[in-house]
């Protein structure tokens, strides 16, 4: 049987090391990498495409649940939550067919988790009811990561260099896909390569040929394709 490929995400170094050693002892699984927070994990998930994510729930700045909401739903790995909550508080996760490991991790409990993950039916999506909506968009900068508040974002666009987030005063490049942002942020699709914040629309310019441009509050212009103009007007309740 092909080993499962795993990524461990936990802000506690000792907890990461303990889990890695237990997984190595259990066999049947390859630990691709370890990450100390959600911001490190986001590009690692996209780059490594693990089969399973062992994910701490409570982490600084971005929680494990928020991280899951940032991942592309079409390429979501299996999720095993790691938590210090007691078992009674975790019944909700169990009822939703999500697995979890209680700290400190019990080797026998981990073995049951691995057996469940090896089953073909184990690859289930995280229910939307457990995912938190995005409040900010993480962007990679020079030796830093910017968290751009969603309320300040005017639009997001995609080109060959990546996915770019634009505010009135700043720009950044994000690992989040347009599909993920559209599903989790409330940004509206106005073009195959553009998402728009409806709260940042100052006016809509109707052009020839069924095209349009949105003028943002800072004066930037965002293209609207024929395909998405009618849908955009419906979402904005414009007759």
C-alpha positions in Angstrom: 0.0 0.0 0.0 1.3 3.5 -0.9 2.3 5.5 2.2 0.2 8.5 3.0 2.0 11.8 2.6 1.5 14.0 5.6 2.1 17.6 6.7 2.2 18.5 10.4 1.0 22.0 11.4 1.4 23.0 15.1 2.8 26.1 16.8 4.4 23.9 19.6 7.7 22.4 18.5 7.6 19.6 21.1 4.1 18.6 20.0 5.3 18.5 16.3 8.3 16.4 17.2 6.2 14.0 19.3 3.6 13.5 16.5 6.3 13.0 13.9 8.0 10.3 16.0 4.7 8.6 16.6 3.9 8.6 12.9 7.3 7.3 12.0 6.9 4.5 14.5 3.4 3.6 13.2 4.6 3.2 9.6 2.6 3.6 6.4 3.0 7.4 6.4 5.6 9.8 5.2 6.0 13.2 6.9 6.8 15.6 4.1 7.3 18.7 6.3 6.4 20.4 9.6 5.1 24.0 9.9 4.9 26.2 13.0 1.9 28.2 11.9 -0.8 28.5 9.3 1.1 31.1 7.3 3.9 28.7 6.8 1.5 25.9 6.1 -0.5 27.6 3.3 2.3 27.6 0.6 3.6 24.2 1.9 0.2 22.6 1.2 0.1 24.1 -2.3 3.7 23.0 -3.0 3.7 19.5 -1.5 0.0 18.5 -2.0 -0.1 16.2 1.0 -2.7 13.4 1.4 -3.4 14.4 5.0 -2.9 17.5 7.2 -2.4 17.0 10.9 -3.6 20.4 12.0 -3.6 22.1 15.4 -6.8 24.0 16.0 -5.6 26.8 18.2 -2.7 28.7 16.8 -1.7 32.4 16.9 -3.1 34.9 14.3 -4.7 32.2 12.0 -6.4 29.2 13.5 -6.5 25.7 12.0 -10.1 26.2 11.0 -9.3 29.5 9.3 -6.4 27.7 7.4 -8.7 25.0 6.1 -11.0 27.8 4.8 -8.1 29.2 2.9 -7.3 26.0 1.0 -8.7 25.2 -2.4 -11.8 23.0 -1.9 -11.0 21.0 -5.0 -7.6 20.0 -3.7 -8.3 19.8 0.0 -6.3 17.1 1.8 -7.8 14.9 4.5 -7.9 16.8 7.7 -7.0 15.5 11.2 -7.4 18.1 13.9 -5.0 18.2 16.8 -6.3 19.8 20.0 -6.1 20.1 23.7 -10.0 20.2 24.0 -11.6 17.4 26.0 -13.4 14.7 24.2 -16.9 16.0 25.1 -16.2 19.3 23.4 -15.1 17.4 20.3 -18.2 15.3 19.7 -19.3 17.9 17.1 -16.2 17.1 15.0 -16.8 13.3 15.4 -20.4 13.6 14.3 -19.2 15.5 11.1 -17.0 12.5 10.2 -13.8 14.6 10.9 -11.0 12.9 12.8 -9.1 14.5 15.7 -6.2 13.7 18.0 -6.3 14.8 21.6 -3.0 16.1 23.1 -1.0 14.4 24.3 -1.4 12.0 21.4 -2.1 8.4 22.3 -0.4 5.9 20.0 -3.4 3.5 19.9 -5.7 6.4 19.0 -3.3 7.5 16.3 -3.3 4.0 14.9 -7.1 4.0 14.6 -6.8 7.4 12.8 -4.3 6.0 10.3 -6.5 3.0 9.6 -9.5 5.3 9.0 -7.4 7.5 6.7 -6.4 4.5 4.6 -10.0 3.7 3.8 -11.2 4.9 0.4 -14.2 6.7 1.9 -12.0 8.7 4.2 -11.5 11.5 1.8 -14.3 13.8 2.8 -14.6 17.5 2.6 -14.7 19.7 5.8 -18.3 20.8 6.3 -18.9 24.5 5.5 -20.4 24.9 9.0 -17.0 24.3 10.6 -15.1 26.7 8.3 -14.6 30.3 9.4 -15.0 33.1 6.8 -11.9 35.0 5.9 -11.2 38.2 7.7 -7.9 38.9 6.0 -5.9 37.7 3.1 -2.3 36.6 3.7 0.2 38.0 1.2 3.9 37.2 0.8 6.3 40.2 1.0 10.0 40.5 1.2 11.0 38.5 4.3 7.5 39.1 5.7 3.9 38.1 5.4 1.2 40.8 5.2 -2.3 40.2 6.5 -4.4 42.6 4.4 -7.8 43.1 6.1 -10.6 42.0 3.7 -12.6 45.2 4.3 -9.7 47.2 2.7 -9.2 45.0 -0.3 -10.5 46.6 -3.5 -10.0 43.7 -5.9 -7.9 40.6 -6.6 -6.5 39.7 -10.0 -4.5 36.8 -11.4 -1.7 36.8 -14.0 1.3 34.7 -14.9 3.1 36.0 -11.8 0.5 35.0 -9.3 -2.6 36.2 -7.6 -2.4 39.9 -6.5 -4.4 41.6 -3.8 -4.9 45.4 -4.2 -6.0 47.9 -1.6 -6.1 51.7 -1.8 -2.5 51.9 -0.4 -0.9 48.5 -0.7 -0.6 45.5 -2.9 0.5 41.9 -2.2 0.7 38.5 -3.7 -1.2 35.6 -2.1 -1.1 31.9 -2.2 -4.9 31.7 -2.1 -6.6 30.8 -5.3 -9.3 33.0 -6.9 -11.8 30.1 -6.4 -11.0 29.9 -2.7 -11.3 33.7 -2.3 -14.6 33.7 -4.2 -16.0 31.0 -1.9 -14.8 32.3 1.4 -14.4 36.0 1.3 -17.6 37.6 -0.3 -15.6 39.0 -3.2 -17.6 38.9 -6.4 -16.4 37.5 -9.7 -16.4 40.2 -12.4 -13.9 38.7 -14.9 -12.2 35.3 -15.4 -9.1 36.8 -13.8 -10.6 39.4 -11.4 -12.6 39.4 -8.1 -14.1 42.6 -6.8 -15.0 43.8 -3.3 -18.6 45.2 -3.7 -18.1 47.6 -0.7 -15.2 49.3 -2.7 -17.3 50.1 -5.8 -17.6 53.8 -6.5 -19.3 53.5 -10.0 -19.8 51.2 -12.9 -18.9 52.5 -16.4 -20.9 50.7 -19.2 -18.9 50.3 -22.3 -19.6 49.3 -25.9 -20.1 45.6 -26.7 -21.6 44.7 -23.4 -18.4 45.3 -21.5 -18.0 47.5 -18.4 -15.4 48.9 -15.9 -15.8 49.3 -12.2 -14.2 52.4 -10.7 -13.1 51.7 -7.1 -13.2 54.2 -4.3 -9.5 54.9 -4.8 -10.0 55.5 -8.5 -8.7 52.3 -9.9 -10.5 50.7 -12.9 -11.4 47.0 -12.9 -12.6 45.2 -16.0 -16.0 43.5 -16.2 -16.5 41.0 -18.9 -19.7 40.4 -20.8 -20.0 37.0 -19.2 -20.1 38.4 -15.7 -21.7 41.8 -16.1 -25.3 40.5 -15.8 -24.4 38.3 -12.8 -22.6 41.2 -11.1 -25.6 43.5 -11.6 -27.9 40.9 -10.1 -25.6 40.4 -7.1 -25.6 44.2 -6.6 -29.4 44.4 -7.1 -29.0 46.7 -10.1 -31.9 46.4 -12.6 
